[in-house]
């Protein structure tokens, strides 16, 4: 058998291979950093609704008039930004109106919730039906 000459040994990376690897690494880094900077818009305009809801349950629903004002203000901001209202928002607002005796606004908010989220129709109907039963007692 013939011994391998040094020219048959594994060759070191050439300058071209190094440039190619560096270019690939740079391209990959640029592609990944481009994706990282892109923020996807939320499906719903939450605003400060989650904080409002937390406060509502923390204070056991005291201060409903202030909550209504804050939710109405948040709703105006969502509309101004063309953001979709999250599920349950109008139902929550309606229940707050019910707690201060504003039946007409309760019905309006529950109807709005039902229109925006048709899957909520049975529950919204249940709430409206039971609210009216409570008034007739």
DSSP file (Angstrom, degrees, kcal/mol; ACC not computed):
  #  RESIDUE AA STRUCTURE BP1 BP2  ACC     N-H-->O    O-->H-N    N-H-->O    O-->H-N    TCO  KAPPA ALPHA  PHI   PSI    X-CA   Y-CA   Z-CA
    1    1 A X              0   0    0      0, 0.0     2,-0.4     0, 0.0     0, 0.0   0.000 360.0 360.0 360.0 147.4    0.0    0.0    0.0
    2    2 A X        -     0   0    0      1,-0.0     2,-0.2     3,-0.0     3,-0.0  -0.730 360.0-121.1 -92.5 135.1    1.0    3.4   -0.8
    3    3 A X        -     0   0    0     -2,-0.4     2,-0.3     1,-0.1    -1,-0.0  -0.478  32.9-106.7 -73.9 144.9    1.3    6.0    2.0
    4    4 A X        -     0   0    0     -2,-0.2     2,-0.1     1,-0.1    -1,-0.1  -0.527  31.7-133.4 -73.8 134.5   -0.8    9.0    1.7
    5    5 A X    >   -     0   0    0     -2,-0.3     3,-2.0     1,-0.1     4,-0.5  -0.450  27.5-103.0 -81.5 161.8    1.1   12.1    0.8
    6    6 A X  G >  S+     0   0    0      1,-0.3     3,-0.9     2,-0.2    -1,-0.1   0.751 119.6  65.4 -56.9 -24.3    0.5   15.4    2.7
    7    7 A X  G 3  S+     0   0    0      1,-0.2    -1,-0.3     4,-0.0     4,-0.0   0.724  97.2  54.9 -73.6 -19.1   -1.6   16.6   -0.3
    8    8 A X  G <  S+     0   0    0     -3,-2.0    -1,-0.2     2,-0.1    -2,-0.2   0.537  86.7 105.0 -88.6  -7.6   -4.2   13.9    0.4
    9    9 A X  S <  S-     0   0    0     -3,-0.9     2,-0.0    -4,-0.5    -4,-0.0  -0.222  92.9 -72.4 -67.3 162.5   -4.7   15.0    4.0
   10   10 A X        -     0   0    0      1,-0.1     2,-0.2     0, 0.0    -1,-0.2  -0.339  56.5-126.2 -57.9 131.4   -7.7   16.8    5.0
   11   11 A X        -     0   0    0     -3,-0.1     2,-0.1     1,-0.1    -1,-0.1  -0.544  17.2-117.6 -85.2 147.7   -7.5   20.3    3.6
   12   12 A X        -     0   0    0     -2,-0.2     2,-0.1     1,-0.1    -1,-0.1  -0.424  45.4 -83.5 -74.3 155.1   -8.0   23.4    5.8
   13   13 A X        -     0   0    0     -2,-0.1    -1,-0.1     1,-0.1     2,-0.1  -0.387  49.7-133.1 -61.0 135.1  -10.9   25.7    5.1
   14   14 A X     >  -     0   0    0      1,-0.1     4,-2.0    -2,-0.1     5,-0.2  -0.315  24.8-101.0 -82.6 171.6   -9.9   28.1    2.4
   15   15 A X  H  > S+     0   0    0      1,-0.2     4,-2.2     2,-0.2     5,-0.2   0.856 123.7  56.0 -61.0 -36.6  -10.5   31.8    2.5
   16   16 A X  H  > S+     0   0    0      2,-0.2     4,-2.4     1,-0.2    -1,-0.2   0.905 106.7  49.1 -64.0 -43.3  -13.5   31.3    0.2
   17   17 A X  H  > S+     0   0    0      1,-0.2     4,-2.4     2,-0.2    -1,-0.2   0.887 110.6  50.9 -64.0 -39.1  -15.1   28.8    2.7
   18   18 A X  H  X S+     0   0    0     -4,-2.0     4,-2.4     2,-0.2    -2,-0.2   0.909 111.4  47.3 -64.9 -42.1  -14.5   31.2    5.6
   19   19 A X  H  X S+     0   0    0     -4,-2.2     4,-2.5     2,-0.2    -2,-0.2   0.894 111.8  50.8 -66.5 -39.7  -16.2   34.1    3.7
   20   20 A X  H  X S+     0   0    0     -4,-2.4     4,-2.3     2,-0.2    -2,-0.2   0.919 111.8  46.7 -63.6 -44.0  -19.1   31.9    2.8
   21   21 A X  H  X S+     0   0    0     -4,-2.4     4,-2.4     2,-0.2    -2,-0.2   0.899 113.2  49.2 -65.0 -41.4  -19.6   30.8    6.4
   22   22 A X  H  X S+     0   0    0     -4,-2.4     4,-2.4     2,-0.2    -2,-0.2   0.902 111.3  49.5 -65.7 -40.7  -19.3   34.4    7.7
   23   23 A X  H  X S+     0   0    0     -4,-2.5     4,-2.6     2,-0.2    -2,-0.2   0.903 111.3  49.1 -64.5 -41.7  -21.8   35.5    5.1
   24   24 A X  H  X S+     0   0    0     -4,-2.3     4,-2.6     2,-0.2    -2,-0.2   0.924 111.9  48.7 -62.7 -45.0  -24.2   32.8    6.0
   25   25 A X  H  X S+     0   0    0     -4,-2.4     4,-2.4     2,-0.2    -2,-0.2   0.902 112.6  48.3 -62.8 -41.7  -23.9   33.6    9.7
   26   26 A X  H  X S+     0   0    0     -4,-2.4     4,-2.4     2,-0.2    -2,-0.2   0.926 112.0  48.9 -65.0 -44.8  -24.5   37.3    9.0
   27   27 A X  H  X S+     0   0    0     -4,-2.6     4,-2.3     2,-0.2    -2,-0.2   0.905 112.1  48.8 -61.2 -42.3  -27.5   36.6    6.8
   28   28 A X  H  X S+     0   0    0     -4,-2.6     4,-2.5     2,-0.2     5,-0.2   0.914 111.0  50.0 -63.8 -43.6  -29.0   34.3    9.5
   29   29 A X  H  X S+     0   0    0     -4,-2.4     4,-2.3     1,-0.2    -2,-0.2   0.902 111.7  48.4 -62.1 -41.5  -28.4   36.9   12.2
   30   30 A X  H  X S+     0   0    0     -4,-2.4     4,-1.9     2,-0.2    -2,-0.2   0.906 111.7  49.5 -66.2 -41.3  -30.1   39.6   10.1
   31   31 A X  H  X S+     0   0    0     -4,-2.3     4,-1.5     1,-0.2    -2,-0.2   0.918 113.6  45.6 -64.4 -43.5  -33.1   37.4    9.4
   32   32 A X  H  X S+     0   0    0     -4,-2.5     4,-1.8     1,-0.2    -2,-0.2   0.882 112.4  49.9 -69.4 -37.8  -33.5   36.4   13.0
   33   33 A X  H  X S+     0   0    0     -4,-2.3     4,-1.3    -5,-0.2    -1,-0.2   0.838 107.0  56.3 -70.8 -30.2  -33.2   40.0   14.3
   34   34 A X  H  < S+     0   0    0     -4,-1.9     4,-0.4     1,-0.2    -1,-0.2   0.875 109.7  45.7 -65.7 -37.2  -35.7   41.1   11.7
   35   35 A X  H >< S+     0   0    0     -4,-1.5     3,-0.7     1,-0.2    -2,-0.2   0.846 107.7  58.0 -72.8 -34.4  -38.3   38.7   13.1
   36   36 A X  H 3< S+     0   0    0     -4,-1.8    -1,-0.2     1,-0.2    -2,-0.2   0.813 102.8  52.9 -68.7 -29.6  -37.5   39.6   16.6
   37   37 A X  T 3< S+     0   0    0     -4,-1.3     2,-0.7    -5,-0.1    -1,-0.2   0.638  86.5  96.3 -81.6 -13.3  -38.4   43.3   16.1
   38   38 A X    <   -     0   0    0     -3,-0.7     2,-0.5    -4,-0.4    -4,-0.0  -0.683  60.0-161.1 -83.6 116.0  -41.8   42.6   14.7
   39   39 A X        -     0   0    0     -2,-0.7     2,-0.3     3,-0.0    -2,-0.1  -0.856  14.4-134.6 -97.9 126.4  -44.5   42.8   17.3
   40   40 A X        -     0   0    0     -2,-0.5     2,-0.2     1,-0.1     3,-0.1  -0.617  24.5-115.1 -79.8 135.1  -47.7   41.1   16.4
   41   41 A X        -     0   0    0     -2,-0.3    -1,-0.1     1,-0.1     2,-0.0  -0.468  34.6-108.0 -70.7 138.4  -50.8   43.2   17.1
   42   42 A X        -     0   0    0     -2,-0.2    -1,-0.1     1,-0.1    -3,-0.0  -0.314  18.7-125.6 -64.6 148.6  -53.1   41.7   19.8
   43   43 A X  S    S+     0   0    0     40,-0.1    41,-0.4    -3,-0.1     2,-0.3   0.852  94.6  32.7 -63.9 -35.3  -56.3   40.3   18.6
   44   44 A X  S    S-     0   0    0     39,-0.1     2,-1.3     3,-0.0    41,-0.2  -0.882  83.2-118.2-123.4 154.4  -58.3   42.4   21.0
   45   45 A X        +     0   0    0     39,-3.4    41,-0.4    -2,-0.3    33,-0.1  -0.724  37.1 172.8 -89.3  89.8  -57.7   45.9   22.4
   46   46 A X    >   +     0   0    0     -2,-1.3     3,-2.8     1,-0.2     4,-0.2   0.821   7.0 169.5 -72.0 -30.6  -57.4   45.1   26.1
   47   47 A X  T 3  S-     0   0    0      1,-0.3     3,-0.2    -3,-0.2    -1,-0.2  -0.320  75.0 -34.2  53.7-131.1  -56.4   48.5   27.2
   48   48 A X  T 3> S+     0   0    0      1,-0.2     4,-2.4    22,-0.1    -1,-0.3   0.075 105.5 117.2-107.0  23.9  -56.5   48.4   31.0
   49   49 A X  H <> S+     0   0    0     -3,-2.8     4,-2.9     1,-0.2     5,-0.2   0.890  73.0  52.8 -59.0 -42.6  -59.5   46.0   31.1
   50   50 A X  H  > S+     0   0    0     -3,-0.2     4,-2.1     1,-0.2    -1,-0.2   0.897 110.6  47.4 -63.7 -39.0  -57.6   43.3   32.9
   51   51 A X  H  > S+     0   0    0      2,-0.2     4,-2.4     1,-0.2    -1,-0.2   0.903 112.2  50.9 -65.8 -40.2  -56.5   45.7   35.6
   52   52 A X  H  X S+     0   0    0     -4,-2.4     4,-2.3     2,-0.2    -2,-0.2   0.924 110.6  48.3 -61.2 -45.5  -60.1   46.9   35.9
   53   53 A X  H  X S+     0   0    0     -4,-2.9     4,-2.0     2,-0.2     5,-0.2   0.900 110.2  51.6 -64.1 -41.4  -61.4   43.4   36.2
   54   54 A X  H  X S+     0   0    0     -4,-2.1     4,-2.2    -5,-0.2    -1,-0.2   0.935 111.1  47.6 -60.2 -46.8  -58.8   42.6   38.9
   55   55 A X  H  X S+     0   0    0     -4,-2.4     4,-2.5     1,-0.2     6,-0.3   0.878 107.6  57.5 -62.9 -37.7  -59.7   45.6   40.9
   56   56 A X  H  <>S+     0   0    0     -4,-2.3     5,-2.8     1,-0.2     6,-0.3   0.932 113.4  37.9 -58.8 -47.4  -63.4   44.7   40.6
   57   57 A X  H ><5S+     0   0    0     -4,-2.0     3,-0.5     3,-0.2    -1,-0.2   0.808 114.2  55.7 -77.0 -29.0  -62.9   41.3   42.1
   58   58 A X  H 3<5S+     0   0    0     -4,-2.2    -2,-0.2    -5,-0.2    -1,-0.2   0.888 115.5  37.5 -68.4 -39.2  -60.4   42.6   44.7
   59   59 A X  T ><5S-     0   0    0     -4,-2.5     3,-1.2    -5,-0.2    -1,-0.2   0.290 112.5-118.8 -96.4   9.9  -62.8   45.2   46.0
   60   60 A X  T < 5S-     0   0    0     -3,-0.5    -3,-0.2     1,-0.3    -4,-0.1   0.827  70.4 -55.5  55.7  36.5  -65.8   42.9   45.6
   61   61 A X  T 3 <S+     0   0    0     -5,-2.8     3,-0.4    -6,-0.3    -1,-0.3   0.595  92.3 149.1  79.8  12.0  -67.5   45.2   43.2
   62   62 A X    <   +     0   0    0     -3,-1.2    -1,-0.3    -6,-0.3    -3,-0.1  -0.556  60.6  34.3 -76.2 144.3  -67.5   48.4   45.3
   63   63 A X     >  +     0   0    0     -2,-0.2     4,-1.9     3,-0.1     3,-0.3   0.878  66.8 163.2  81.9  39.9  -67.3   51.6   43.3
   64   64 A X  H  > S+     0   0    0     -3,-0.4     4,-2.7     1,-0.2     5,-0.2   0.845  70.7  57.2 -62.9 -35.5  -69.3   50.4   40.3
   65   65 A X  H  > S+     0   0    0      1,-0.2     4,-2.2     2,-0.2    -1,-0.2   0.905 108.6  46.8 -62.8 -40.4  -69.9   53.9   39.0
   66   66 A X  H  > S+     0   0    0     -3,-0.3     4,-2.2     2,-0.2    -1,-0.2   0.882 112.2  51.0 -68.0 -37.7  -66.2   54.6   38.8
   67   67 A X  H  X S+     0   0    0     -4,-1.9     4,-2.9     2,-0.2     5,-0.2   0.912 108.8  51.2 -64.4 -42.4  -65.7   51.2   37.1
   68   68 A X  H  X S+     0   0    0     -4,-2.7     4,-2.8     1,-0.2     5,-0.2   0.934 110.3  48.9 -60.1 -46.4  -68.3   52.0   34.5
   69   69 A X  H  X S+     0   0    0     -4,-2.2     4,-2.2     1,-0.2    -1,-0.2   0.913 113.1  47.2 -60.2 -42.9  -66.7   55.4   33.8
   70   70 A X  H  X S+     0   0    0     -4,-2.2     4,-2.4     2,-0.2    -2,-0.2   0.908 113.7  47.2 -67.0 -41.5  -63.2   53.7   33.4
   71   71 A X  H  X S+     0   0    0     -4,-2.9     4,-2.3     2,-0.2    -2,-0.2   0.892 112.0  50.2 -67.9 -38.5  -64.6   50.9   31.2
   72   72 A X  H  X S+     0   0    0     -4,-2.8     4,-2.0    -5,-0.2    -2,-0.2   0.908 111.8  48.3 -64.3 -41.5  -66.5   53.4   29.0
   73   73 A X  H  X S+     0   0    0     -4,-2.2     4,-1.9    -5,-0.2    -2,-0.2   0.922 112.1  48.8 -63.6 -44.0  -63.4   55.5   28.6
   74   74 A X  H  X S+     0   0    0     -4,-2.4     4,-2.3     1,-0.2    -2,-0.2   0.879 108.7  54.5 -62.3 -38.3  -61.3   52.4   27.8
   75   75 A X  H  X S+     0   0    0     -4,-2.3     4,-2.3     1,-0.2    -1,-0.2   0.890 106.4  51.3 -62.9 -41.2  -64.0   51.5   25.2
   76   76 A X  H  X S+     0   0    0     -4,-2.0     4,-2.4     2,-0.2    -1,-0.2   0.893 109.6  50.2 -63.2 -40.0  -63.7   54.9   23.5
   77   77 A X  H  X S+     0   0    0     -4,-1.9     4,-1.9     2,-0.2    -2,-0.2   0.905 109.5  51.0 -65.1 -40.9  -59.9   54.4   23.3
   78   78 A X  H  <>S+     0   0    0     -4,-2.3     5,-3.0     1,-0.2     4,-0.3   0.922 111.7  47.3 -62.3 -43.2  -60.4   51.0   21.7
   79   79 A X  H ><5S+     0   0    0     -4,-2.3     3,-1.1     1,-0.2    -2,-0.2   0.903 110.2  52.3 -64.7 -40.9  -62.8   52.4   19.2
   80   80 A X  H 3<5S+     0   0    0     -4,-2.4    -1,-0.2     1,-0.3    -2,-0.2   0.849 113.2  44.7 -63.6 -34.4  -60.5   55.3   18.4
   81   81 A X  T 3<5S-     0   0    0     -4,-1.9    -1,-0.3    -5,-0.1    -2,-0.2   0.401 112.3-120.3 -89.0   2.1  -57.6   52.8   17.8
   82   82 A X  T < 5 +     0   0    0     -3,-1.1     2,-0.3    -4,-0.3    -3,-0.2   0.831  59.9 155.6  61.0  33.0  -59.8   50.5   15.7
   83   83 A X      < -     0   0    0     -5,-3.0     2,-0.2    -6,-0.2    -1,-0.2  -0.671  46.5-113.2 -90.8 145.5  -59.2   47.7   18.2
   84   84 A X        -     0   0    0    -41,-0.4   -39,-3.4    -2,-0.3     2,-0.3  -0.553  31.2-116.3 -75.9 141.1  -61.6   44.8   18.7
   85   85 A X        -     0   0    0     -2,-0.2   -39,-0.1   -41,-0.2     3,-0.1  -0.608  34.9-114.6 -77.5 134.5  -63.4   44.7   22.1
   86   86 A X    >   -     0   0    0    -41,-0.4     3,-1.7    -2,-0.3     4,-0.4  -0.286  38.7 -86.2 -70.2 156.5  -62.5   41.6   24.0
   87   87 A X  T 3  S+     0   0    0      1,-0.2    -1,-0.1     2,-0.1    26,-0.0  -0.323 113.6  21.9 -60.2 139.4  -65.1   38.9   24.8
   88   88 A X  T 3> S+     0   0    0     -3,-0.1     4,-2.7    25,-0.1    -1,-0.2   0.245  89.9 109.8  90.3 -13.6  -67.0   39.6   27.9
   89   89 A X  H <> S+     0   0    0     -3,-1.7     4,-2.4     1,-0.2     5,-0.2   0.951  83.0  39.6 -61.9 -51.8  -66.3   43.3   28.0
   90   90 A X  H  > S+     0   0    0     -4,-0.4     4,-2.7     1,-0.2    -1,-0.2   0.865 115.1  53.5 -68.9 -34.7  -69.8   44.4   27.1
   91   91 A X  H  > S+     0   0    0      2,-0.2     4,-2.3     1,-0.2    -2,-0.2   0.925 110.5  47.2 -64.0 -43.5  -71.3   41.7   29.4
   92   92 A X  H  X S+     0   0    0     -4,-2.7     4,-1.9     2,-0.2    -2,-0.2   0.930 112.7  48.9 -62.5 -45.7  -69.2   42.9   32.3
   93   93 A X  H  X S+     0   0    0     -4,-2.4     4,-2.1    -5,-0.2    -2,-0.2   0.907 110.5  51.9 -60.8 -42.0  -70.2   46.5   31.6
   94   94 A X  H  X S+     0   0    0     -4,-2.7     4,-2.3     1,-0.2    -1,-0.2   0.899 107.3  51.5 -61.5 -41.8  -73.8   45.5   31.4
   95   95 A X  H  X S+     0   0    0     -4,-2.3     4,-1.7     1,-0.2    -1,-0.2   0.857 108.2  52.5 -66.2 -33.3  -73.7   43.8   34.7
   96   96 A X  H  X S+     0   0    0     -4,-1.9     4,-0.8     2,-0.2    -1,-0.2   0.909 108.4  50.5 -66.6 -40.6  -72.2   46.9   36.3
   97   97 A X  H ><>S+     0   0    0     -4,-2.1     5,-2.7     1,-0.2     3,-0.9   0.898 108.3  53.4 -62.2 -39.3  -75.1   48.9   34.8
   98   98 A X  H ><5S+     0   0    0     -4,-2.3     3,-1.6     1,-0.2    -1,-0.2   0.878 101.2  60.2 -62.2 -36.9  -77.5   46.4   36.4
   99   99 A X  H 3<5S+     0   0    0     -4,-1.7    -1,-0.2     1,-0.3    -2,-0.2   0.723 109.2  42.5 -66.9 -20.2  -75.8   46.9   39.8
  100  100 A X  T <<5S-     0   0    0     -3,-0.9    -1,-0.3    -4,-0.8    -2,-0.2   0.242 123.1-103.6-108.9  12.4  -76.7   50.6   39.7
  101  101 A X  T < 5S+     0   0    0     -3,-1.6     2,-1.2     1,-0.2    -3,-0.2   0.678  74.6 138.0  83.0  18.9  -80.2   50.0   38.4
  102  102 A X     >< +     0   0    0     -5,-2.7     4,-1.9     1,-0.2     3,-0.2  -0.663  18.5 167.4 -99.2  80.1  -79.8   51.0   34.7
  103  103 A X  H  > S+     0   0    0     -2,-1.2     4,-2.7     1,-0.2     5,-0.2   0.879  71.1  56.6 -62.6 -41.5  -81.8   48.2   33.1
  104  104 A X  H  > S+     0   0    0      1,-0.2     4,-2.0     2,-0.2    -1,-0.2   0.892 110.5  44.4 -60.8 -39.0  -81.9   49.8   29.6
  105  105 A X  H  > S+     0   0    0     -3,-0.2     4,-2.4     2,-0.2    -1,-0.2   0.833 110.3  56.0 -75.2 -31.3  -78.1   50.0   29.5
  106  106 A X  H  X S+     0   0    0     -4,-1.9     4,-2.6     2,-0.2     5,-0.2   0.965 110.1  45.0 -59.2 -52.1  -77.8   46.5   30.8
  107  107 A X  H  X S+     0   0    0     -4,-2.7     4,-2.4     1,-0.2     5,-0.2   0.903 112.6  51.7 -60.1 -42.9  -79.9   45.2   28.0
  108  108 A X  H  X S+     0   0    0     -4,-2.0     4,-2.1    -5,-0.2    -1,-0.2   0.922 111.9  45.7 -61.2 -44.9  -78.1   47.3   25.4
  109  109 A X  H  X S+     0   0    0     -4,-2.4     4,-2.4     2,-0.2    -2,-0.2   0.896 113.2  49.0 -68.0 -40.0  -74.7   46.0   26.6
  110  110 A X  H  X S+     0   0    0     -4,-2.6     4,-2.3     2,-0.2    -1,-0.2   0.884 111.3  50.3 -67.6 -36.6  -75.8   42.3   26.7
  111  111 A X  H  X S+     0   0    0     -4,-2.4     4,-2.2    -5,-0.2    -2,-0.2   0.898 110.3  50.4 -65.0 -39.7  -77.3   42.7   23.2
  112  112 A X  H  X S+     0   0    0     -4,-2.1     4,-2.7     2,-0.2     5,-0.2   0.919 110.3  49.4 -63.6 -43.6  -74.0   44.1   22.0
  113  113 A X  H  X S+     0   0    0     -4,-2.4     4,-2.4     1,-0.2     7,-0.2   0.917 111.0  50.3 -60.1 -43.4  -72.1   41.2   23.5
  114  114 A X  H  < S+     0   0    0     -4,-2.3     7,-0.2     1,-0.2    -1,-0.2   0.872 112.0  47.5 -63.6 -38.8  -74.5   38.8   21.8
  115  115 A X  H  < S+     0   0    0     -4,-2.2     3,-0.4     1,-0.2    -2,-0.2   0.919 115.9  42.9 -69.6 -44.6  -74.0   40.5   18.5
  116  116 A X  H  < S+     0   0    0     -4,-2.7     2,-0.4     1,-0.3    -2,-0.2   0.845 128.5  28.4 -71.5 -33.4  -70.2   40.6   18.7
  117  117 A X    ><  -     0   0    0     -4,-2.4     3,-2.8    -5,-0.2    -1,-0.3  -0.738  66.9-177.4-131.5  82.2  -69.9   37.1   20.0
  118  118 A X  G >  S+     0   0    0     -3,-0.4     3,-1.7    -2,-0.4     4,-0.3   0.750  80.1  68.4 -55.6 -26.5  -72.8   34.9   18.8
  119  119 A X  G 3  S+     0   0    0      1,-0.3    -1,-0.3     2,-0.1     3,-0.3   0.693  94.4  58.8 -67.0 -15.6  -71.5   32.0   20.8
  120  120 A X  G <> S+     0   0    0     -3,-2.8     4,-2.7    -7,-0.2     3,-0.4   0.495  76.2 101.7 -88.4  -3.4  -72.4   33.9   23.9
  121  121 A X  H <> S+     0   0    0     -3,-1.7     4,-2.9    -7,-0.2     5,-0.3   0.875  77.5  50.6 -52.7 -48.7  -76.1   34.2   22.9
  122  122 A X  H  > S+     0   0    0     -3,-0.3     4,-2.0    -4,-0.3    -1,-0.2   0.916 115.4  43.2 -59.0 -40.8  -77.5   31.5   25.2
  123  123 A X  H  > S+     0   0    0     -3,-0.4     4,-2.5    -4,-0.3    -2,-0.2   0.904 113.6  50.2 -71.4 -40.1  -75.7   32.9   28.2
  124  124 A X  H  X S+     0   0    0     -4,-2.7     4,-2.5     2,-0.2    -2,-0.2   0.912 111.8  49.2 -63.8 -41.3  -76.7   36.5   27.4
  125  125 A X  H  X S+     0   0    0     -4,-2.9     4,-2.8    -5,-0.3     5,-0.2   0.911 110.0  52.0 -61.8 -42.2  -80.3   35.4   26.9
  126  126 A X  H  X S+     0   0    0     -4,-2.0     4,-2.5    -5,-0.3     5,-0.2   0.923 110.5  47.9 -59.1 -46.4  -80.1   33.7   30.3
  127  127 A X  H  X S+     0   0    0     -4,-2.5     4,-2.2     2,-0.2    -2,-0.2   0.926 114.0  46.0 -62.6 -45.2  -78.8   36.8   32.0
  128  128 A X  H  X S+     0   0    0     -4,-2.5     4,-2.2     2,-0.2    -2,-0.2   0.925 113.8  48.8 -64.4 -43.7  -81.5   39.0   30.4
  129  129 A X  H  X S+     0   0    0     -4,-2.8     4,-1.9     1,-0.2    -2,-0.2   0.921 114.5  44.7 -62.6 -45.3  -84.3   36.6   31.3
  130  130 A X  H  X S+     0   0    0     -4,-2.5     4,-2.1    -5,-0.2    -1,-0.2   0.830 110.2  54.5 -72.0 -31.2  -83.1   36.2   34.9
  131  131 A X  H  X S+     0   0    0     -4,-2.2     4,-1.5    -5,-0.2    -1,-0.2   0.927 109.9  47.1 -66.1 -42.8  -82.6   39.9   35.4
  132  132 A X  H  X S+     0   0    0     -4,-2.2     4,-1.4     1,-0.2    -2,-0.2   0.874 110.4  52.5 -66.7 -36.6  -86.2   40.5   34.2
  133  133 A X  H  X S+     0   0    0     -4,-1.9     4,-0.7     1,-0.2    -1,-0.2   0.903 107.1  53.5 -63.1 -40.2  -87.5   37.8   36.5
  134  134 A X  H  < S+     0   0    0     -4,-2.1     3,-0.5     1,-0.2    -1,-0.2   0.846 107.5  50.9 -64.0 -34.2  -85.7   39.4   39.4
  135  135 A X  H  < S+     0   0    0     -4,-1.5    -1,-0.2     1,-0.2    -2,-0.2   0.825 105.7  55.3 -72.0 -30.9  -87.4   42.7   38.7
  136  136 A X  H  <        0   0    0     -4,-1.4    -1,-0.2     1,-0.2    -2,-0.2   0.594 360.0 360.0 -81.6  -9.1  -90.8   41.2   38.6
  137  137 A X     <        0   0    0     -4,-0.7    -1,-0.2    -3,-0.5    -2,-0.1   0.474 360.0 360.0 -75.4 360.0  -90.5   39.7   42.1
